[in-house]
Every structure is written in structure tokens, then in C-alpha cells.
Amino acid sequence: MANKRIQKELMDLQKDPPTSCSAGPAGAGVFFVNIHFPPDYPFKPPKVNFQTKVYHPNINSNGSICLDILKEQWSPALTISKVLLSISSLLTDPNPDDPLVPEIAQLYKNQRGRYEETARAWTQKYAMG
């Protein structure tokens, strides 16, 4: 069942890709993610992590993503497309109250300009070359 579901979702994604995955200060970059589907997908969430370095309070240096729908809020009704849209939304609108990188979350909360400047610099360095 998982393979058929994954194939259908990937075909749907190719036919009708999300309109925009550009987001926030990192908006101009191209970011690559790995998606690993467990054998019991869609009853368990896929494991998604960034291959591209991202400066973000909810994404750590290993590319792990702190996003509720990839954990306790997962539902079999969710699709790959919805997961990608949620990740894009997280890039635009970080959740500094549930960070993977507390130092970046503090910078985001207290010195937004410095956070955005650093995020743009990382995008320039890691996602545009």
C-alpha cells in the first residue's frame, strides 16, 4: 500500500507542484531535502531533512526539521505536497518558541535584522551555488 500511495503522491506533485516554495530571507535559494518513507507510511510520517545548510531556529546543522506534522501532529490524510508546503511556510515563519537551535531562536526574537542578514548570507553561500 505504501508504495502505491507514494507513487500517486509523487505523480500528483509532478502534475501540480506547489505554486511557491520561496520563503523569507532564504527565499532566493534552492534547498534540497531528503524524504525517507517508513514501511508503514502513511500511518507514520516521512522523515524529512535538509541536505542544504539552512540558518533557521527550527532546522539544525544535521538538517533535522522541528515541525509538528512530521511528529505528533502527523495524519495519514497529509501528503508529500502538504509536507513541502508546511516546510516552506516554516521557512517564512519560524517558530522560535519550539526551536531546535535555541541560539538562533533568541537572535530571531531579539535581533531580527541580524537573524535575517545571517540567513541571507547562508542562503548565498550554501543555496545559490
C-alpha positions, 0 to 999 in steps of 0.5 A: 500500500505504501508504495502505491500511495507514494507513487500517486503522491509523487505523480500528483506533485509532478502534475501540480507542484506547489505554486511557491516554495520561496520563503523569507530571507532564504527565499532566493535559494534552492534547498534540497531535502531528503524524504525517507518513507517508513514501511508503514507510511502513511500511518507514520510520517516521512522523515524529512531533512535538509541536505542544504545548510539552512540558518533557521531556529527550527532546522539544525546543522544535521538538517533535522526539521522541528515541525509538528506534522512530521511528529505528533501532529502527523495524519495519514490524510497529509501528503508529500505536497502538504509536507513541502508546503508546511516546510516552506511556510516554516521557512517564512515563519519560524517558530522560535518558541519550539526551536531546535537551535535555541541560539538562533531562536533568541537572535530571531526574537531579539535581533531580527535584522541580524537573524535575517542578514545571517540567513541571507548570507547562508542562503548565498553561500550554501543555496545559490551555488 
